């Protein structure tokens, strides 16, 4: 069988929750069109309540869509639901641990649920890859939060799926464990596994993802290569270090300002409308003496803010 061009294809996906006695009808997804290229590390970003978790739950078979079509590894989730679920592993945002099992037992049980023959199970390999070999026979309830999250990644991989979805995988994980997790994820990707990542750490998405989609209010606002996305803004930042550190970024007419560590602040300006000299004149106009300046191109956070929070106000969508 030929490999599909896209690991995930979603066309016109809607999800509407019916009204109840206490809540009105809620539309969580409003016509999602999305294609995740095979072999990519794909970022799925959006503010809280944008619809990311609803979409992931549809992919995982936990939520039924109202309309539209979804294919996972070329398998329609309505026509071939078992085959579609076998092609995907999902690491949910919430920690869900089998507290009375050991990690070894947990992986063996998960593999059995997917019908993986004992001769093909990779329990020891997965525990070693995620740094859990020395905890293989400890009770899961004795593991730290970071270790439990790594165990969840291992559980998602027991059936060797070609697509892995990571929903906020590094939430509450310390820096060292985060590095270990990403090291393993990058190895999986190099081996051909397509990775779909949701994260609130935008620097992670910018560093890891080769393509990013941003969802807002149940719709895909943009889906582009990361490098293209970062070129969207005609803005730059001037980072100003004043002689005397400030506690609050000064309000400058016509410019957006944000406080930086150490008492510095960043001023964002549109390259077609203003210049660095105009920024500095506005800073001096506040009575501040400048010790040093640096300029920056926009980062993913700037793009994210411009494409989501700059949108017109609307009724709050259903929370993720």
matplotlib code that plots the C-alpha trace (Angstrom):
import matplotlib.pyplot as plt

x = [0.0, 1.3, 1.9, -0.5, 0.7, -1.1, -1.1, -4.3, -6.9, -9.9, -12.5, -15.5, -15.4, -18.1, -18.9, -22.0, -23.1, -26.9, -28.6, -29.5, -31.8, -29.0, -26.8, -27.6, -26.3, -22.6, -20.6, -17.0, -15.7, -16.9, -15.7, -12.2, -10.1, -6.7, -4.0, -1.0, 1.8, 3.2, 6.5, 6.1, 6.2, 3.0, 2.1, -1.6, -1.9, -4.7, -6.0, -8.0, -11.4, -10.3, -11.4, -8.0, -8.9, -12.3, -10.6, -8.1, -10.9, -12.5, -9.3, -9.0, -12.5, -13.6, -16.0, -18.3, -18.2, -21.4, -20.4, -17.4, -14.8, -11.6, -8.9, -6.0, -3.2, -5.7, -8.4, -11.8, -12.7, -16.4, -15.8, -12.8, -12.9, -10.7, -8.0, -8.0, -7.6, -4.8, -2.9, -2.8, -1.4, -2.7, -1.0, -3.8, -3.2, -4.6, -2.5, -4.3, -2.3, -3.0, -1.9, -2.1, 0.0, 3.7, 4.9, 5.7, 2.2, 0.6, 2.4, 1.7, -2.0, -2.2, -0.5, -3.0, -5.9, -4.5, -4.1, -0.3, 1.1, 3.5, 6.3, 6.0, 5.6, 8.3, 7.7, 11.4, 12.4, 9.8, 10.7, 14.4, 13.7, 11.8, 14.2, 11.8, 13.8, 14.7, 11.0, 9.7, 8.4, 7.6, 3.9, 2.8, 1.5, 5.1, 6.2, 6.7, 4.4, 7.1, 7.6, 3.9, 3.8, 6.6, 4.8, 1.8, 4.0, 5.1, 1.5, 0.6, 3.4, 2.8, 1.1, 3.7, 1.3, 2.5, 0.9, 1.5, -0.5, 1.0, -1.5, 0.5, 3.1, 5.5, 3.0, 4.4, 7.6, 11.0, 13.6, 15.7, 12.7, 11.4, 14.8, 14.6, 11.1, 11.8, 14.9, 12.8, 10.1, 12.7, 14.0, 10.5, 10.1, 13.4, 12.1, 9.1, 6.4, 4.3, 4.0, 1.1, 1.9, -0.3, 1.6, 1.3, 5.1, 5.4, 9.2, 8.8, 6.6, 8.8, 11.9, 10.4, 7.6, 8.2, 4.5, 2.0, -1.8, -3.5, -7.1, -9.3, -13.0, -13.3, -11.8, -8.3, -7.0, -3.8, -1.8, 1.7, 5.3, 6.8, 9.2, 6.4, 4.3, 7.0, 7.3, 3.6, 4.2, 5.6, 6.8, 10.1, 10.9, 13.3, 14.6, 15.5, 17.7, 17.3, 20.0, 17.7, 15.7, 11.9, 9.2, 6.6, 6.9, 6.2, 3.1, 4.2, 1.6, 1.4, 3.6, 3.0, 5.4, 6.2, 8.4, 11.5, 13.7, 16.1, 14.1, 14.4, 11.3, 10.5, 8.8, 7.0, 6.7, 5.4, 8.3, 6.2, 5.0, 7.7, 11.5, 13.9, 14.6, 11.0, 10.8, 13.8, 12.4, 9.2, 11.2, 13.3, 10.0, 9.1, 12.2, 14.1, 17.8, 18.8, 21.8, 21.5, 19.2, 18.8, 16.4, 14.5, 12.5, 9.0, 8.7, 5.8, 4.3, 3.9, 2.2, 0.0, -1.2, -1.9, -3.9, -6.0, -6.4, -6.6, -9.7, -13.1, -14.7, -17.3, -19.2, -16.9, -16.8, -17.1, -14.0, -11.5]
y = [0.0, 3.5, 5.8, 8.7, 12.3, 13.5, 11.8, 13.7, 15.2, 17.1, 18.7, 20.8, 19.4, 20.8, 20.0, 21.4, 20.5, 20.4, 22.7, 21.4, 22.7, 24.8, 25.6, 26.9, 25.1, 25.5, 25.2, 24.2, 23.6, 25.7, 24.0, 22.9, 22.3, 20.9, 18.8, 17.4, 16.3, 12.8, 12.9, 16.5, 17.9, 19.9, 22.5, 23.0, 26.2, 28.4, 30.2, 28.4, 27.5, 27.6, 24.0, 22.2, 19.6, 19.0, 18.3, 16.0, 14.1, 13.6, 12.2, 9.9, 8.6, 10.1, 12.7, 12.4, 15.2, 16.8, 17.0, 16.8, 14.1, 13.0, 10.7, 9.4, 7.8, 7.6, 5.8, 7.5, 7.5, 6.8, 4.0, 2.4, 3.5, 0.6, 1.0, 4.8, 4.5, 1.9, 4.5, 7.1, 7.4, 10.2, 11.6, 13.6, 16.8, 15.4, 12.9, 9.6, 6.9, 3.3, 3.9, 0.3, -1.0, -0.8, 1.0, -2.4, -3.8, -0.6, -0.9, -4.7, -4.1, -1.3, -3.4, -6.2, -3.8, -3.0, -6.7, -6.5, -10.1, -10.7, -11.5, -8.0, -5.9, -3.3, -2.7, -2.8, -0.7, 2.0, 2.2, 2.6, 5.2, 7.3, 6.9, 4.7, 1.4, 1.8, 2.4, -0.5, -2.4, 0.5, 1.4, 4.2, 6.1, 6.5, 8.2, 12.0, 14.0, 14.2, 10.4, 9.8, 12.0, 10.1, 6.9, 8.3, 8.9, 5.2, 4.0, 6.0, 4.2, 0.5, -0.3, 1.6, 4.1, 6.2, 9.3, 10.6, 13.5, 15.3, 17.5, 19.9, 17.2, 19.4, 21.1, 20.9, 19.1, 20.5, 21.6, 18.4, 16.1, 18.4, 18.0, 14.2, 14.1, 16.2, 14.1, 11.0, 12.7, 13.9, 10.4, 9.1, 11.8, 10.9, 7.3, 8.5, 9.1, 12.2, 14.4, 16.7, 19.0, 21.4, 23.6, 26.9, 27.2, 29.1, 28.9, 25.1, 25.3, 27.7, 25.6, 22.1, 22.5, 22.7, 23.7, 25.4, 25.8, 28.3, 27.7, 30.4, 30.2, 26.8, 27.8, 27.4, 31.0, 30.0, 26.8, 27.5, 26.5, 28.0, 30.2, 31.6, 32.2, 34.3, 36.5, 37.5, 40.5, 43.7, 44.5, 44.6, 45.0, 47.5, 46.3, 49.3, 49.0, 52.3, 53.7, 53.0, 49.7, 50.2, 48.2, 48.8, 49.3, 52.9, 53.8, 55.2, 56.7, 54.6, 51.8, 48.5, 48.0, 45.0, 44.6, 42.5, 40.9, 43.1, 46.3, 46.6, 46.8, 46.0, 48.4, 47.0, 49.1, 48.6, 48.9, 50.6, 53.3, 54.1, 53.8, 53.0, 56.7, 57.5, 54.8, 56.2, 59.7, 58.5, 56.8, 60.0, 61.9, 59.9, 61.3, 58.0, 57.8, 55.0, 52.8, 50.2, 49.1, 45.9, 45.1, 41.8, 40.3, 39.1, 35.7, 33.2, 34.9, 38.2, 36.3, 34.3, 37.5, 39.3, 36.4, 35.5, 38.3, 40.9, 39.3, 40.9, 40.0, 37.2, 35.1, 32.7, 29.3, 26.1, 25.6, 23.0]
z = [0.0, -0.9, 2.0, 2.2, 1.5, 4.6, 8.0, 8.9, 6.6, 8.0, 5.7, 6.8, 10.4, 12.7, 16.3, 17.9, 21.4, 21.8, 24.2, 27.6, 30.3, 31.7, 28.7, 25.2, 22.0, 21.7, 18.4, 19.3, 15.7, 12.8, 9.6, 10.3, 7.1, 7.9, 6.3, 8.3, 5.9, 6.5, 8.4, 9.7, 13.2, 13.1, 15.7, 16.5, 18.4, 19.7, 22.8, 25.5, 24.2, 20.5, 19.8, 19.9, 22.4, 20.8, 17.5, 19.1, 20.8, 17.4, 16.0, 19.1, 18.7, 22.0, 20.5, 17.5, 15.0, 13.9, 10.2, 7.9, 7.0, 8.8, 7.6, 9.7, 7.6, 4.7, 6.7, 7.1, 10.7, 9.9, 7.3, 9.0, 12.7, 14.1, 11.4, 11.9, 15.7, 15.2, 13.2, 16.0, 19.5, 21.7, 24.8, 26.5, 28.5, 31.7, 33.6, 33.7, 35.5, 36.5, 40.0, 41.1, 38.1, 37.6, 34.4, 33.0, 33.7, 32.3, 29.0, 28.7, 29.4, 26.9, 24.2, 24.9, 24.4, 21.0, 20.2, 19.9, 20.1, 23.1, 20.7, 19.1, 22.3, 23.0, 26.7, 27.7, 24.7, 25.4, 29.1, 28.3, 25.6, 28.0, 31.0, 33.0, 33.1, 36.8, 37.6, 35.5, 38.6, 40.9, 41.4, 39.1, 42.1, 43.3, 40.1, 39.8, 37.6, 34.9, 34.9, 34.7, 31.6, 30.0, 30.8, 28.9, 25.9, 26.1, 26.4, 23.3, 21.3, 22.3, 19.0, 17.0, 15.4, 12.5, 14.0, 17.5, 19.0, 22.0, 23.8, 26.1, 26.8, 28.8, 31.1, 34.6, 33.4, 34.5, 32.0, 32.1, 31.6, 28.8, 27.0, 27.4, 26.1, 23.0, 22.3, 22.1, 20.1, 17.5, 17.3, 16.5, 13.9, 12.2, 12.1, 10.2, 12.9, 12.2, 15.3, 16.1, 19.0, 21.0, 23.4, 25.2, 25.1, 21.8, 21.8, 21.7, 18.7, 16.9, 17.5, 16.9, 14.3, 10.6, 10.0, 12.3, 12.2, 14.5, 15.5, 16.9, 17.7, 16.1, 12.8, 11.3, 11.0, 9.2, 8.4, 7.0, 7.2, 10.4, 8.4, 6.2, 9.3, 10.9, 7.9, 8.1, 10.3, 9.0, 12.5, 14.4, 18.0, 19.5, 22.9, 25.0, 28.1, 30.1, 32.4, 35.3, 35.1, 34.9, 36.7, 34.0, 30.3, 29.4, 27.4, 24.0, 21.7, 18.5, 19.8, 21.7, 24.6, 26.8, 29.9, 29.5, 32.3, 34.0, 33.7, 29.9, 27.6, 24.0, 21.6, 18.6, 15.5, 11.9, 9.5, 6.8, 9.2, 11.7, 12.2, 14.9, 15.3, 15.9, 18.5, 20.3, 20.1, 21.8, 24.5, 25.2, 25.2, 28.4, 30.1, 29.9, 29.2, 26.9, 27.9, 25.1, 22.2, 20.1, 17.3, 16.8, 14.1, 15.2, 16.9, 17.0, 20.0, 18.0, 15.1, 17.5, 19.2, 15.9, 14.5, 17.6, 20.1, 17.5, 16.1, 16.7, 20.0, 19.9, 22.3, 24.2, 22.5, 24.4, 26.5, 25.4]

ax = plt.figure().add_subplot(projection="3d")
ax.plot(x, y, z, "-o")
ax.set_aspect("equal")
plt.show()
